[in-house]
Amino acid sequence: MADEEIKELILRRRRQILVNSCIYYRFGKAVITDKQFDKWAYELTDLQKKYPDLAIECGEFNEEFKDWDGTTGYHLPLWGNWVERQAQQILDYVEEKGLLL
């Protein structure tokens, strides 16, 4: 995988973890299984350990995911315009389609 692809994947996983943690911990709902969350979480953990310089180059959410071990998203910043907006959009869609877990 090229460096840009790795950085893109790190950012995607960070965003997925943040949004799904917000849905779970702030709204008390789930749109993905625990197994899927764990898969993304440990993949992100592995990527950040294997490519620490690329993880830092991502810039977005560096501090939030510094030393993150993938065990929980409870301590992450689950508020703020971007995270809450994304979480609400996903929840609205999933509830409309009847796909809420």
N, C-alpha and C positions, 0 to 999 in steps of 0.2 A: 504494500500500500504506500502511496506517495505521501509526503509530508502534509500537503494540503488536505488530502482525504482523511488523514489521521486527525488533524485539527478540526475538520468538519464533523467527524464522528464524535470527538470529545465534546464539542459544543452541543451537538444534537442530544447526546446522552445527558449532559448537564441540564439542558432545558426540559427534557422528558422527566428527569428525576424531580426537578423543581415543581413543575406543573402537576405531576401526579401526586407528589407529596402534599401540595396545596389542596388538591381535590380530596385526598384521604384525611389529612389532619385538620384542615380548616373547615371543610364542608361535610366531613363524615361520610363520604361516599367513595366508591371504587369504580374505575373504568377499565382497569387492567388487573390481572391476577397478581398475587404476591410472587408467584414464580416468575412472571414477566418482569416485575419490578426488580427482583433479585438478579435476574439475568443482566438487565441494563446496568444495575448498580455495580455489580462485580466486573462487568466489562469496562465500565468507566474507571473503576479503581485500578484495574490492570493496565489500561491505556495510560493513565496518568503516572503510574509507577514506571512503566516501560519507556515512556516518552515525556519525561518531566519538562524538558525545554519546550517541546511543542505545546504541552498543556499550558505553560505560562504564556506562550505566544498567542494563545486563544484570546487572552485578555478578559473575556466575559466570564464573570462568576469565579475568577481565580481564587479570591479570598474565601468565598463561601465553600469551595471544594478543596481548599488546602488541607492536607492531612486527612481527607475524608476516607473512611474505610468501607463504605458501602452498606453498613449494617442498618442504617435508618436515615430517613429524610426529615425526621422530626425537628431537628435543630436548624435546618436550613431556613433562609428568609422566605417565608410562605405568604408574604404580603407584598404589596406594592403593585403599581398599575399593571406592569407587564404580566407578572405571574398570575395575579387574580383575573385579569382579563382573559388570558389564555385558558385558565382553568374553567372559568365560567362558560366560555364558548364551547369547550369540549363537553362540559356537563350538559349544556342546553342541547347540543346535537345528540349526545348519547341518550338523554332522557326522551327526546322527541322520537328517536328511532326505537326506543324500548330496549336498549342494549346495556343499561346499567346493571352492574353485577350485584 
